[in-house]
Amino acid sequence: MRGAQLIALAVAGLLLAVAAVPVPAADAIDSLEGGAKLEALIARVVQQQRSVRSLRADFVQRKHSELLLADVESSGVFIFRAPDKVRWDYRQPDLMVVVFADDTLTTFHPEQARAEQVKVSDSQRRFVRVLAGTQPLDDLIVHFSVTLADPGPGKPYRLTLRPVDKVIKKRLASVLLEVDRRLYLPVVVEYNEADGDSTRYEFRNLVLNPELGDASFRLELGADVRLQTIDASAGVG
């Protein structure tokens, strides 16, 4: 699975991981300090994530790579439906659709009339879960050290996650989450990879619990589309 596709799945998970935890009153979070404040914020975010049945948002993706002369910016629309259906429609600068449903990742380039379908392996699913694809956000402390920075009223909380798991460290240096103080959902997710590359997603105009039918996560590929199918379900990934 390509790194950018895997990161896209992980981002979706970090936005919408599900768990059941005791939740403090929202207005009590800012009265706390240190570890107590971090735990209270995580509990509040997880509560909000659990309430999300579906979500639609505009996104801007910024990709930095040492191999590129300049950062690359893309934008489009992101949708999610519980428990695990995800779709990214890239509209600028190039058209691309990425859909994850039923353990299959489909990437479609309509202008080039080509698509790739990957049956996700167990290890790849595990990596996504570790990055919170289906892993509760509070469980990330098993695989990450988490620190909180609070820039003050009106500005997002900033959570920095650094991996302690050796396998994750090989791919990932850190993850930055910016959590909206009103929605208690991440509105910025930034991945800093071990090789120095980074990918940053900014989410805007979030709509909670819109109606999203099965058709929203189904790609009808025409007969003229060149389709490559890969079964990585038994691979190391």
Residue frames as a rotation matrix with the C-alpha (Angstrom) as fourth column:
MET 1
0.580 0.815 0.000 0.00
0.815 -0.580 0.000 0.00
0.000 0.000 -1.000 0.00
ARG 2
-0.077 -0.604 0.793 1.35
0.510 -0.707 -0.489 3.42
0.857 0.367 0.363 -0.88
GLY 3
-0.720 -0.339 -0.605 2.40
0.688 -0.236 -0.686 5.60
0.090 -0.911 0.403 2.02
ALA 4
-0.911 0.387 0.145 0.02
-0.380 -0.922 0.077 8.46
0.163 0.015 0.986 1.16
GLN 5
-0.093 0.917 -0.388 -2.96
-0.319 0.342 0.884 6.10
0.943 0.206 0.261 1.02
LEU 6
-0.129 -0.029 -0.991 -2.05
0.761 0.638 -0.117 4.54
0.636 -0.769 -0.060 4.36
ILE 7
-0.938 -0.238 -0.253 -1.72
0.344 -0.731 -0.589 7.98
-0.045 -0.639 0.768 5.92
ALA 8
-0.620 0.771 0.148 -5.13
-0.543 -0.557 0.629 8.96
0.567 0.309 0.763 4.53
LEU 9
0.162 0.663 -0.730 -6.69
0.213 0.699 0.682 5.98
0.963 -0.267 -0.028 6.29
ALA 10
-0.380 -0.392 -0.838 -4.86
0.877 0.136 -0.461 6.77
0.295 -0.910 0.292 9.49
VAL 11
-0.976 0.071 0.207 -5.99
-0.102 -0.984 -0.143 10.40
0.193 -0.161 0.968 9.36
ALA 12
-0.152 0.986 -0.067 -9.59
-0.413 -0.002 0.911 9.26
0.898 0.166 0.407 9.05
GLY 13
0.164 0.179 -0.970 -9.11
0.628 0.739 0.242 7.06
0.761 -0.649 0.009 12.08
LEU 14
-0.753 -0.499 -0.428 -7.58
0.648 -0.451 -0.614 9.82
0.114 -0.740 0.663 14.16
LEU 15
-0.758 0.556 0.341 -10.57
-0.452 -0.824 0.341 11.99
0.471 0.104 0.876 13.36
LEU 16
0.087 0.996 -0.018 -13.14
-0.864 0.084 0.496 9.35
0.496 -0.028 0.868 14.23
ALA 17
-0.745 -0.382 -0.548 -11.79
-0.062 0.856 -0.513 6.66
0.665 -0.348 -0.661 16.56
VAL 18
0.281 0.950 0.138 -14.41
-0.438 -0.001 0.899 5.09
0.854 -0.313 0.416 18.83
ALA 19
-0.698 -0.437 -0.567 -14.28
0.287 0.554 -0.781 4.26
0.656 -0.708 -0.262 22.56
ALA 20
0.554 0.829 0.081 -16.32
0.182 -0.215 0.959 4.35
0.812 -0.517 -0.270 25.75
VAL 21
-0.516 -0.767 -0.382 -14.65
0.647 -0.056 -0.761 6.26
0.562 -0.639 0.525 28.61
PRO 22
0.240 0.536 -0.809 -15.71
0.906 -0.422 -0.011 8.38
-0.347 -0.731 -0.587 31.59
VAL 23
-0.180 -0.234 0.956 -16.07
0.730 -0.683 -0.030 11.98
0.659 0.692 0.293 30.41
PRO 24
-0.550 -0.040 -0.834 -15.60
0.703 -0.561 -0.437 15.12
-0.450 -0.827 0.337 32.52
ALA 25
0.631 0.741 -0.227 -17.71
0.539 -0.630 -0.558 18.22
-0.557 0.230 -0.798 32.02
ALA 26
0.384 -0.490 0.783 -16.37
0.831 -0.186 -0.524 20.17
0.402 0.852 0.336 29.05
ASP 27
0.659 -0.082 0.747 -16.10
-0.120 -0.993 -0.003 23.44
0.742 -0.088 -0.664 30.99
ALA 28
0.927 -0.322 0.192 -13.92
-0.158 0.127 0.979 21.73
-0.340 -0.938 0.067 33.62
ILE 29
0.675 -0.695 0.247 -11.06
0.722 0.556 -0.412 20.90
0.149 0.456 0.877 31.26
ASP 30
0.233 -0.628 0.742 -9.41
0.247 -0.700 -0.670 24.32
0.941 0.339 -0.008 31.30
SER 31
0.690 0.014 0.724 -9.43
-0.646 -0.441 0.623 24.41
0.328 -0.897 -0.295 35.09
LEU 32
0.914 -0.358 0.191 -7.11
0.223 0.836 0.502 21.40
-0.340 -0.416 0.844 35.15
GLU 33
0.447 -0.844 -0.296 -3.35
-0.885 -0.466 -0.007 21.20
-0.132 0.265 -0.955 34.69
GLY 34
-0.468 -0.857 0.217 -0.71
-0.811 0.514 0.280 18.72
-0.351 -0.046 -0.935 33.57
GLY 35
-0.994 -0.022 -0.109 -1.63
-0.063 0.921 0.384 15.08
0.092 0.388 -0.917 33.17
ALA 36
-0.469 0.882 -0.044 -5.13
0.465 0.205 -0.862 15.58
-0.751 -0.424 -0.506 34.53
LYS 37
0.056 0.463 -0.885 -5.88
-0.533 -0.735 -0.418 18.12
-0.844 0.495 0.206 31.80
LEU 38
-0.662 -0.370 -0.651 -4.50
-0.749 0.327 0.576 15.83
0.000 0.869 -0.494 29.09
GLU 39
-0.939 0.330 0.097 -6.59
0.313 0.937 -0.153 12.89
-0.142 -0.114 -0.983 30.29
ALA 40
-0.189 0.923 -0.336 -9.72
0.252 -0.285 -0.925 15.03
-0.949 -0.259 -0.179 30.50
LEU 41
-0.116 0.094 -0.989 -9.22
-0.808 -0.588 0.039 16.40
-0.577 0.804 0.144 26.98
ILE 42
-0.899 -0.245 -0.363 -8.67
-0.416 0.736 0.533 12.94
0.137 0.630 -0.764 25.50
ALA 43
-0.728 0.679 0.092 -11.82
0.505 0.622 -0.598 11.68
-0.463 -0.389 -0.796 27.24
ARG 44
0.004 0.746 -0.666 -13.84
-0.144 -0.659 -0.738 14.61
-0.990 0.098 0.105 25.86
VAL 45
-0.385 -0.221 -0.896 -12.52
-0.892 -0.158 0.423 14.08
-0.236 0.962 -0.137 22.31
VAL 46
-0.997 -0.009 -0.071 -13.29
-0.025 0.972 0.234 10.35
0.067 0.236 -0.970 22.45
GLN 47
-0.400 0.914 -0.070 -16.83
0.393 0.102 -0.914 11.09
-0.828 -0.393 -0.401 23.64
GLN 48
0.104 0.424 -0.900 -17.37
-0.592 -0.701 -0.399 13.40
-0.799 0.574 0.178 20.68
GLN 49
-0.679 -0.417 -0.604 -15.85
-0.734 0.391 0.555 10.93
0.005 0.821 -0.572 18.24
ARG 50
-0.915 0.335 0.225 -18.15
0.270 0.923 -0.275 8.21
-0.300 -0.191 -0.935 19.52
SER 51
-0.093 0.948 -0.305 -21.20
0.145 -0.290 -0.946 10.38
-0.985 -0.132 -0.111 18.81
VAL 52
-0.242 -0.064 -0.968 -20.26
-0.825 -0.512 0.240 10.86
-0.511 0.857 0.071 15.14
ARG 53
0.337 0.442 0.831 -22.22
0.119 0.856 -0.503 8.53
-0.934 0.268 0.236 12.88
SER 54
0.355 -0.263 0.897 -21.04
0.934 0.069 -0.350 10.29
0.030 0.962 0.270 9.72
LEU 55
0.240 -0.368 -0.898 -19.08
0.251 -0.870 0.424 13.36
-0.938 -0.327 -0.117 8.75
ARG 56
0.537 -0.162 0.828 -18.40
0.819 -0.131 -0.558 15.58
0.199 0.978 0.062 5.76
ALA 57
0.524 -0.413 -0.745 -15.64
0.208 -0.786 0.582 18.19
-0.826 -0.460 -0.326 5.55
ASP 58
0.905 -0.426 0.012 -13.56
-0.140 -0.324 -0.936 20.16
0.403 0.845 -0.353 3.09
PHE 59
0.674 -0.734 -0.084 -9.86
0.420 0.287 0.861 19.41
-0.607 -0.615 0.502 3.39
VAL 60
0.758 -0.621 -0.199 -6.54
-0.576 -0.493 -0.652 20.89
0.307 0.609 -0.731 2.37
GLN 61
0.836 -0.539 0.100 -3.54
0.443 0.772 0.455 18.56
-0.323 -0.336 0.885 2.20
ARG 62
0.702 -0.699 -0.136 0.02
-0.698 -0.637 -0.327 19.88
0.142 0.324 -0.935 2.20
LYS 63
0.908 -0.413 0.068 2.80
0.406 0.909 0.095 17.46
-0.101 -0.059 0.993 1.36
HIS 64
0.592 -0.802 -0.083 6.45
-0.796 -0.597 0.095 18.25
-0.126 0.010 -0.992 2.09
SER 65
0.891 -0.372 0.260 9.20
0.383 0.924 0.010 16.06
-0.244 0.091 0.966 0.71
GLU 66
0.190 -0.922 -0.338 12.96
-0.122 -0.364 0.923 16.43
-0.974 -0.134 -0.181 0.50
LEU 67
-0.452 -0.342 0.824 12.65
0.673 0.475 0.567 15.15
-0.585 0.811 0.015 -3.08
LEU 68
0.385 0.694 0.609 10.37
0.915 -0.373 -0.153 18.02
0.121 0.616 -0.778 -4.16
LEU 69
-0.574 -0.612 0.544 11.41
0.585 -0.771 -0.250 21.58
0.573 0.175 0.801 -4.96
ALA 70
-0.708 0.434 0.557 8.31
-0.603 -0.782 -0.157 22.97
0.367 -0.447 0.816 -3.25
ASP 71
-0.749 0.526 0.402 5.48
-0.071 0.540 -0.839 21.73
-0.659 -0.657 -0.367 -1.05
VAL 72
-0.848 0.528 -0.043 2.47
0.077 0.203 0.976 20.28
0.524 0.825 -0.213 -2.89
GLU 73
-0.741 0.662 0.114 -1.03
-0.387 -0.283 -0.878 21.41
-0.548 -0.695 0.466 -1.90
SER 74
-0.796 0.590 -0.135 -4.18
0.218 0.488 0.845 19.45
0.564 0.644 -0.517 -2.73
SER 75
-0.767 0.604 0.216 -7.78
-0.526 -0.400 -0.751 20.01
-0.367 -0.690 0.624 -1.71
GLY 76
-0.654 0.608 -0.451 -11.15
-0.117 0.507 0.854 18.32
0.748 0.611 -0.261 -1.87
VAL 77
0.149 0.823 0.549 -13.93
-0.905 -0.110 0.411 16.74
0.398 -0.558 0.728 0.18
PHE 78
-0.886 -0.418 -0.202 -13.72
-0.260 0.808 -0.529 14.05
0.384 -0.416 -0.824 2.86
ILE 79
0.201 0.951 0.235 -16.65
-0.851 0.050 0.523 11.88
0.485 -0.305 0.819 4.00
PHE 80
-0.903 -0.425 -0.061 -16.94
-0.317 0.755 -0.574 9.15
0.290 -0.499 -0.817 6.63
ARG 81
0.281 0.956 0.083 -19.66
-0.758 0.169 0.630 6.75
0.588 -0.240 0.772 7.74
ALA 82
-0.299 -0.372 0.879 -19.38
-0.899 0.417 -0.129 4.58
-0.319 -0.829 -0.459 10.84
PRO 83
0.858 -0.492 -0.146 -17.87
0.178 0.018 0.984 2.24
-0.482 -0.870 0.103 11.45
ASP 84
-0.007 -0.998 0.063 -15.17
0.218 0.060 0.974 2.30
-0.976 0.021 0.218 8.78
LYS 85
0.346 0.128 0.929 -16.24
0.934 0.051 -0.355 3.67
-0.093 0.990 -0.102 5.37
VAL 86
0.100 -0.463 -0.881 -14.05
0.204 -0.857 0.474 6.54
-0.974 -0.227 0.009 4.16
ARG 87
0.434 0.003 0.901 -13.87
0.901 0.019 -0.434 8.53
-0.019 1.000 0.005 0.94
TRP 88
-0.119 -0.526 -0.842 -11.48
0.227 -0.840 0.492 11.28
-0.966 -0.133 0.220 -0.17
ASP 89
0.631 0.291 0.719 -12.38
0.767 -0.097 -0.634 13.25
-0.115 0.952 -0.285 -3.32
TYR 90
-0.305 -0.795 -0.524 -9.33
0.481 -0.603 0.636 15.21
-0.822 -0.058 0.567 -4.44
ARG 91
0.678 0.666 0.312 -10.41
0.635 -0.317 -0.704 18.07
-0.370 0.675 -0.638 -6.72
GLN 92
0.866 -0.488 0.112 -7.32
-0.353 -0.754 -0.554 20.28
0.355 0.440 -0.825 -6.94
PRO 93
-0.267 -0.180 -0.947 -4.81
-0.701 -0.638 0.319 20.23
-0.662 0.749 0.044 -8.55
ASP 94
-0.751 0.003 -0.660 -5.64
-0.520 0.613 0.595 16.80
0.406 0.790 -0.459 -10.01
LEU 95
0.326 0.935 0.139 -8.76
-0.899 0.261 0.352 14.67
0.293 -0.240 0.926 -9.77
MET 96
-0.679 -0.444 -0.584 -8.38
-0.231 0.885 -0.404 11.55
0.697 -0.140 -0.704 -7.63
VAL 97
0.427 0.814 0.394 -10.75
-0.766 0.094 0.636 9.45
0.481 -0.573 0.663 -5.51
VAL 98
-0.757 -0.595 -0.269 -9.63
-0.304 0.685 -0.662 7.25
0.579 -0.419 -0.700 -2.60
VAL 99
0.328 0.913 0.242 -12.24
-0.796 0.129 0.591 4.94
0.509 -0.387 0.769 -1.05
PHE 100
-0.867 -0.491 -0.084 -11.82
-0.365 0.741 -0.564 2.48
0.339 -0.459 -0.821 1.80
ALA 101
0.138 0.923 0.359 -14.65
-0.987 0.159 -0.030 0.00
-0.085 -0.350 0.933 2.39
ASP 102
0.938 0.331 0.107 -14.85
-0.331 0.943 -0.018 -3.71
-0.107 -0.018 0.994 3.22
ASP 103
0.450 -0.853 0.266 -11.08
0.107 0.347 0.932 -4.00
-0.887 -0.391 0.247 3.79
THR 104
0.130 -0.391 0.911 -10.38
0.981 0.182 -0.062 -2.83
-0.141 0.902 0.407 0.22
LEU 105
0.016 -0.244 -0.970 -8.63
0.120 -0.962 0.244 0.41
-0.993 -0.120 0.014 -0.70
THR 106
0.314 0.163 0.935 -9.49
0.933 0.127 -0.335 1.78
-0.174 0.978 -0.113 -4.14
THR 107
-0.200 -0.415 -0.888 -7.59
0.095 -0.910 0.404 4.65
-0.975 -0.003 0.222 -5.75
PHE 108
0.315 0.465 0.828 -9.12
0.885 0.172 -0.433 6.04
-0.344 0.869 -0.357 -8.96
HIS 109
-0.559 -0.500 -0.661 -7.51
0.107 -0.834 0.541 8.56
-0.822 0.232 0.520 -11.33
PRO 110
0.393 0.872 0.293 -10.42
0.388 0.132 -0.912 9.51
-0.834 0.472 -0.287 -13.66
GLU 111
0.626 -0.166 -0.762 -8.36
-0.612 -0.709 -0.349 11.71
-0.482 0.685 -0.546 -15.99
GLN 112
-0.453 -0.848 -0.274 -5.95
-0.875 0.364 0.320 8.85
-0.172 0.385 -0.907 -16.62
ALA 113
0.470 0.763 -0.443 -8.68
-0.804 0.577 0.142 6.19
0.364 0.289 0.885 -16.70
ARG 114
-0.238 -0.554 -0.798 -6.82
-0.017 0.824 -0.567 3.96
0.971 -0.121 -0.206 -14.27
ALA 115
0.533 0.446 0.719 -7.51
-0.754 -0.134 0.643 2.54
0.383 -0.885 0.265 -10.82
GLU 116
-0.555 -0.696 -0.455 -5.87
-0.271 0.669 -0.692 0.36
0.786 -0.261 -0.560 -8.20
GLN 117
0.617 0.729 0.297 -7.60
-0.587 0.174 0.790 -1.87
0.525 -0.662 0.536 -5.69
VAL 118
-0.537 -0.830 -0.149 -5.68
-0.405 0.409 -0.818 -3.25
0.740 -0.380 -0.556 -2.71
LYS 119
0.657 0.611 -0.441 -7.02
0.086 0.520 0.850 -5.87
0.749 -0.596 0.290 -0.33
VAL 120
0.269 -0.580 0.769 -5.51
-0.783 -0.596 -0.176 -4.70
0.561 -0.555 -0.615 2.94
SER 121
-0.168 -0.452 -0.876 -3.28
0.140 0.869 -0.475 -7.08
0.976 -0.202 -0.082 4.89
ASP 122
0.631 0.376 -0.679 -3.54
0.662 0.197 0.724 -7.86
0.406 -0.905 -0.125 8.59
SER 123
-0.206 -0.798 -0.567 -0.34
0.951 -0.299 0.075 -5.95
-0.229 -0.524 0.820 9.34
GLN 124
-0.788 -0.013 0.615 -1.55
0.304 -0.877 0.371 -2.91
0.535 0.480 0.695 7.40
ARG 125
0.317 0.941 0.115 -4.85
0.203 -0.185 0.962 -2.99
0.927 -0.282 -0.250 9.29
ARG 126
0.428 -0.233 -0.873 -2.86
0.903 0.155 0.401 -3.20
0.042 -0.960 0.277 12.51
PHE 127
-0.676 -0.737 0.020 -0.78
0.737 -0.676 0.000 -0.17
0.014 0.014 1.000 11.51
VAL 128
-0.426 0.613 0.665 -3.94
0.051 -0.718 0.694 1.79
0.903 0.330 0.275 10.75
ARG 129
0.591 0.683 -0.430 -5.46
0.447 0.167 0.879 0.74
0.672 -0.711 -0.206 14.07
VAL 130
-0.003 -0.687 -0.726 -2.34
0.995 -0.077 0.069 1.75
-0.103 -0.722 0.684 15.95
LEU 131
-0.931 -0.286 0.227 -2.62
0.328 -0.929 0.174 5.16
0.161 0.236 0.958 14.33
ALA 132
-0.710 0.694 -0.121 -6.22
-0.143 -0.311 -0.940 5.12
-0.690 -0.650 0.319 15.63
GLY 133
-0.811 0.454 -0.369 -8.11
-0.389 0.052 0.920 3.76
0.437 0.889 0.134 12.65
THR 134
0.273 0.908 -0.319 -10.24
-0.065 0.348 0.935 1.67
0.960 -0.235 0.154 14.97
GLN 135
-0.317 -0.498 -0.807 -8.15
0.802 0.314 -0.509 2.10
0.507 -0.808 0.300 18.10
PRO 136
0.755 0.597 -0.271 -9.54
0.645 -0.601 0.471 4.31
0.118 -0.531 -0.839 20.89
LEU 137
0.505 -0.564 0.653 -7.67
-0.069 -0.781 -0.620 7.60
0.860 0.268 -0.434 21.08
ASP 138
0.611 -0.274 0.743 -6.90
-0.791 -0.249 0.559 7.07
0.032 -0.929 -0.369 24.75
ASP 139
0.865 -0.301 0.401 -5.31
0.199 0.940 0.277 3.69
-0.460 -0.160 0.873 23.90
LEU 140
0.777 -0.595 0.207 -2.65
0.095 -0.213 -0.972 5.48
0.623 0.775 -0.109 21.85
ILE 141
0.522 -0.613 0.593 -0.63
-0.851 -0.420 0.316 5.99
0.056 -0.670 -0.741 25.02
VAL 142
0.727 -0.275 0.629 0.34
0.047 0.934 0.354 2.32
-0.685 -0.228 0.692 24.63
HIS 143
0.433 -0.512 0.742 2.14
0.894 0.346 -0.283 3.15
-0.111 0.786 0.608 21.36
PHE 144
0.089 -0.344 0.935 2.78
0.442 -0.827 -0.347 6.90
0.892 0.444 0.078 21.73
SER 145
-0.496 -0.134 -0.858 3.86
0.805 -0.442 -0.396 9.41
-0.326 -0.887 0.327 24.30
VAL 146
0.166 0.699 0.695 1.39
0.800 -0.508 0.320 12.30
0.577 0.502 -0.644 24.24
THR 147
-0.685 -0.342 -0.644 1.99
0.652 -0.681 -0.333 15.93
-0.324 -0.648 0.689 25.23
LEU 148
0.378 0.891 0.253 -0.50
0.923 -0.385 -0.022 18.80
0.078 0.242 -0.967 25.35
ALA 149
-0.861 -0.491 -0.136 0.08
0.496 -0.868 -0.010 22.46
-0.113 -0.076 0.991 24.52
ASP 150
0.240 0.969 -0.052 -2.70
0.956 -0.245 -0.163 24.96
-0.170 -0.011 -0.985 25.17
PRO 151
-0.643 -0.556 0.527 -2.14
0.683 -0.727 0.066 28.27
0.346 0.402 0.847 23.32
GLY 152
-0.898 0.291 -0.330 -5.14
0.031 -0.707 -0.707 29.83
-0.439 -0.645 0.625 25.05
PRO 153
-0.047 0.998 0.049 -8.82
0.261 0.060 -0.963 30.68
-0.964 -0.032 -0.263 24.49
GLY 154
0.614 0.436 -0.658 -10.00
-0.479 -0.457 -0.750 30.71
-0.627 0.776 -0.072 20.89
LYS 155
-0.048 -0.709 -0.704 -7.11
-0.979 0.172 -0.106 28.60
0.196 0.684 -0.703 19.62
PRO 156
0.662 0.361 -0.657 -7.05
-0.340 0.926 0.166 24.80
0.668 0.114 0.736 19.14
TYR 157
0.624 -0.492 0.607 -5.49
-0.457 0.401 0.794 22.50
-0.634 -0.773 0.026 21.70
ARG 158
0.338 -0.606 -0.720 -2.29
-0.817 0.190 -0.544 20.95
0.467 0.772 -0.431 20.33
LEU 159
0.745 -0.106 0.658 -1.55
-0.321 0.808 0.494 17.28
-0.584 -0.579 0.568 20.97
THR 160
0.130 -0.770 -0.624 1.85
-0.949 0.086 -0.304 15.90
0.288 0.632 -0.719 19.94
LEU 161
0.871 0.186 0.455 2.14
-0.306 0.930 0.205 12.12
-0.385 -0.318 0.866 19.68
ARG 162
0.015 -0.918 -0.397 5.58
-0.985 0.053 -0.162 10.52
0.170 0.394 -0.904 19.48
PRO 163
0.695 0.345 -0.631 5.83
-0.355 0.928 0.116 6.76
0.625 0.143 0.767 18.88
VAL 164
0.102 -0.649 0.754 7.43
-0.933 0.200 0.298 4.50
-0.344 -0.734 -0.586 21.45
ASP 165
0.702 0.213 0.680 6.74
-0.004 0.955 -0.295 1.35
-0.712 0.205 0.671 19.41
LYS 166
-0.302 -0.953 -0.024 9.83
-0.067 -0.004 0.998 0.33
-0.951 0.303 -0.063 17.40
VAL 167
-0.338 0.232 0.912 7.81
0.870 0.447 0.209 -0.71
-0.359 0.864 -0.353 14.35
ILE 168
0.731 0.672 0.118 6.00
0.673 -0.683 -0.285 2.63
-0.111 0.288 -0.951 14.16
LYS 169
0.468 -0.627 -0.622 9.22
-0.042 -0.719 0.694 4.57
-0.883 -0.298 -0.363 14.78
LYS 170
-0.442 -0.673 0.593 10.62
0.549 0.321 0.772 3.19
-0.710 0.667 0.227 11.52
ARG 171
-0.232 0.450 0.862 7.91
0.929 -0.160 0.334 5.05
0.288 0.878 -0.381 9.59
LEU 172
0.527 0.677 0.513 6.79
0.415 -0.732 0.540 7.88
0.742 -0.072 -0.667 11.81
ALA 173
-0.648 -0.759 0.057 8.53
0.381 -0.388 -0.839 10.55
0.659 -0.522 0.541 13.89
SER 174
-0.853 0.407 -0.327 5.47
0.177 -0.365 -0.914 12.30
-0.492 -0.837 0.240 15.30
VAL 175
-0.301 0.836 0.458 1.81
0.791 -0.049 0.610 13.19
0.532 0.546 -0.647 14.80
LEU 176
-0.987 0.055 -0.154 0.38
0.035 -0.849 -0.527 16.62
-0.160 -0.525 0.836 15.57
LEU 177
-0.237 0.964 0.121 -3.33
0.899 0.170 0.404 17.04
0.369 0.204 -0.907 16.28
GLU 178
-0.978 0.109 0.178 -5.05
-0.160 -0.937 -0.309 20.40
0.133 -0.331 0.934 16.62
VAL 179
-0.535 0.803 -0.264 -8.37
0.835 0.549 -0.023 19.95
0.127 -0.233 -0.964 18.44
ASP 180
-0.408 0.493 0.768 -11.13
0.046 -0.829 0.557 22.50
0.912 0.263 0.315 17.97
ARG 181
-0.996 -0.067 0.063 -12.20
-0.054 -0.139 -0.989 23.91
0.075 -0.988 0.135 21.35
ARG 182
-0.330 0.943 0.044 -15.90
-0.906 -0.303 -0.297 23.96
-0.267 -0.138 0.954 20.40
LEU 183
0.412 0.510 -0.755 -16.27
-0.770 0.638 0.011 20.71
0.488 0.577 0.655 18.43
TYR 184
0.192 -0.492 0.849 -13.71
-0.736 0.500 0.457 18.68
-0.650 -0.712 -0.266 20.39
LEU 185
0.842 -0.058 0.537 -12.63
0.369 0.787 -0.495 17.04
-0.394 0.615 0.683 17.13
PRO 186
-0.241 -0.968 -0.073 -9.25
0.467 -0.181 0.866 17.22
-0.851 0.174 0.495 15.41
VAL 187
0.854 0.486 -0.188 -9.31
0.096 -0.502 -0.860 19.86
-0.512 0.716 -0.475 12.67
VAL 188
0.427 -0.791 -0.437 -5.60
-0.859 -0.204 -0.469 19.51
0.282 0.576 -0.767 11.81
VAL 189
0.831 -0.298 0.471 -3.70
0.054 0.884 0.464 16.22
-0.554 -0.360 0.750 11.53
GLU 190
0.582 -0.714 -0.390 -0.01
-0.784 -0.365 -0.502 16.40
0.216 0.598 -0.772 10.62
TYR 191
0.927 -0.327 0.183 2.19
0.273 0.924 0.270 13.35
-0.258 -0.200 0.945 10.05
ASN 192
0.457 -0.869 -0.188 5.96
-0.889 -0.455 -0.057 13.82
-0.036 0.193 -0.980 10.29
GLU 193
0.960 -0.027 -0.278 7.61
-0.048 0.964 -0.260 10.75
0.275 0.263 0.925 8.82
ALA 194
0.692 -0.722 -0.014 10.90
0.318 0.287 0.904 9.25
-0.649 -0.630 0.428 9.94
ASP 195
0.010 -0.716 0.698 12.59
0.988 0.115 0.103 10.20
-0.154 0.689 0.709 6.64
GLY 196
-0.772 -0.343 -0.534 11.81
0.360 -0.930 0.077 13.92
-0.523 -0.133 0.842 7.03
ASP 197
-0.743 0.596 0.305 8.73
0.172 -0.271 0.947 14.05
0.647 0.756 0.099 4.81
SER 198
-0.817 0.543 -0.194 5.48
0.137 -0.143 -0.980 15.38
-0.560 -0.828 0.042 6.23
THR 199
-0.611 0.736 0.293 1.80
0.417 -0.016 0.909 15.48
0.673 0.677 -0.297 5.32
ARG 200
-0.912 0.312 -0.267 -0.62
0.077 -0.509 -0.857 17.97
-0.403 -0.802 0.440 6.88
TYR 201
-0.454 0.853 0.258 -4.43
0.682 0.145 0.717 17.85
0.574 0.501 -0.648 6.62
GLU 202
-0.950 0.289 -0.122 -6.61
-0.142 -0.744 -0.653 20.81
-0.279 -0.603 0.748 7.55
PHE 203
-0.551 0.827 0.112 -10.35
0.807 0.493 0.325 20.17
0.213 0.270 -0.939 7.84
ARG 204
-0.954 0.253 -0.163 -12.89
-0.214 -0.952 -0.220 22.96
-0.210 -0.175 0.962 7.37
ASN 205
-0.338 0.914 -0.225 -16.68
-0.914 -0.261 0.311 23.34
0.226 0.310 0.923 7.23
LEU 206
-0.994 -0.060 -0.088 -17.30
-0.033 0.959 -0.280 20.16
0.101 -0.275 -0.956 9.20
VAL 207
-0.082 0.997 0.012 -20.86
-0.885 -0.078 0.460 18.79
0.459 0.027 0.888 8.97
LEU 208
-0.848 -0.233 0.475 -21.70
-0.480 0.718 -0.505 16.20
-0.224 -0.656 -0.721 11.62
ASN 209
-0.583 0.577 0.572 -24.00
0.209 0.787 -0.581 13.25
-0.785 -0.219 -0.579 10.90
PRO 210
-0.307 0.487 -0.817 -25.11
-0.901 -0.425 0.086 14.00
-0.305 0.763 0.570 7.32
GLU 211
0.620 0.555 0.555 -27.07
-0.282 0.818 -0.502 11.33
-0.732 0.155 0.663 5.45
LEU 212
-0.249 -0.752 -0.611 -24.58
-0.951 0.070 0.302 9.20
-0.184 0.656 -0.732 3.49
GLY 213
0.769 0.609 0.194 -25.87
-0.541 0.782 -0.309 6.14
-0.339 0.133 0.931 1.65
ASP 214
0.399 -0.610 0.685 -23.92
0.327 0.793 0.515 3.14
-0.857 0.019 0.516 0.38
ALA 215
0.746 -0.051 0.663 -23.64
0.660 -0.076 -0.748 4.78
0.088 0.996 -0.023 -3.04
SER 216
0.901 -0.421 0.104 -21.39
-0.430 -0.898 0.094 7.46
0.053 -0.130 -0.990 -1.58
PHE 217
0.126 -0.883 0.452 -18.71
-0.720 0.232 0.654 4.81
-0.683 -0.408 -0.606 -0.98
ARG 218
0.347 0.048 0.937 -19.16
0.455 0.865 -0.212 2.87
-0.820 0.500 0.278 -4.21
LEU 219
-0.271 -0.498 -0.824 -17.03
-0.582 -0.596 0.552 3.54
-0.766 0.630 -0.128 -7.29
GLU 220
0.699 0.487 0.524 -18.47
0.189 0.580 -0.792 2.52
-0.690 0.653 0.314 -10.64
LEU 221
-0.301 -0.896 -0.328 -15.43
-0.310 -0.233 0.922 2.02
-0.902 0.379 -0.207 -12.87
GLY 222
0.584 0.555 -0.592 -16.17
-0.694 -0.037 -0.719 2.06
-0.421 0.831 0.363 -16.58
ALA 223
0.876 -0.187 0.445 -15.00
0.326 0.909 -0.259 -0.57
-0.356 0.372 0.857 -19.03
ASP 224
0.696 -0.625 0.353 -12.31
0.154 -0.350 -0.924 1.81
0.701 0.697 -0.147 -20.29
VAL 225
0.616 -0.460 0.639 -10.62
-0.781 -0.463 0.420 2.05
0.102 -0.758 -0.644 -16.87
ARG 226
0.041 -0.708 -0.705 -7.37
-0.164 0.692 -0.704 0.11
0.986 0.144 -0.088 -16.48
LEU 227
0.719 0.335 0.609 -7.74
-0.647 0.000 0.763 -1.70
0.256 -0.942 0.216 -13.13
GLN 228
-0.338 -0.825 -0.452 -4.87
-0.297 0.550 -0.781 -3.20
0.893 -0.130 -0.431 -11.17
THR 229
0.749 0.624 0.223 -5.92
-0.460 0.247 0.853 -5.53
0.477 -0.742 0.472 -8.35
ILE 230
-0.413 -0.904 -0.114 -3.55
-0.384 0.287 -0.878 -6.48
0.826 -0.318 -0.466 -5.53
ASP 231
0.770 0.580 -0.267 -4.35
-0.022 0.442 0.897 -8.95
0.638 -0.684 0.353 -2.75
ALA 232
-0.328 -0.894 0.304 -2.12
-0.344 -0.187 -0.920 -7.96
0.880 -0.406 -0.246 0.14
SER 233
0.536 0.700 0.472 -4.40
-0.668 0.010 0.744 -9.56
0.516 -0.714 0.473 2.74
ALA 234
0.955 -0.235 -0.183 -1.85
0.295 0.831 0.471 -12.25
0.041 -0.503 0.863 3.54
GLY 235
0.304 -0.892 0.333 1.22
0.422 -0.188 -0.887 -10.05
0.854 0.410 0.319 3.05
VAL 236
-0.239 -0.520 -0.820 3.55
0.971 -0.120 -0.207 -8.38
0.009 -0.846 0.534 5.49
GLY 237
0.644 0.668 0.374 2.63
0.703 -0.709 0.055 -4.89
0.302 0.228 -0.926 4.19
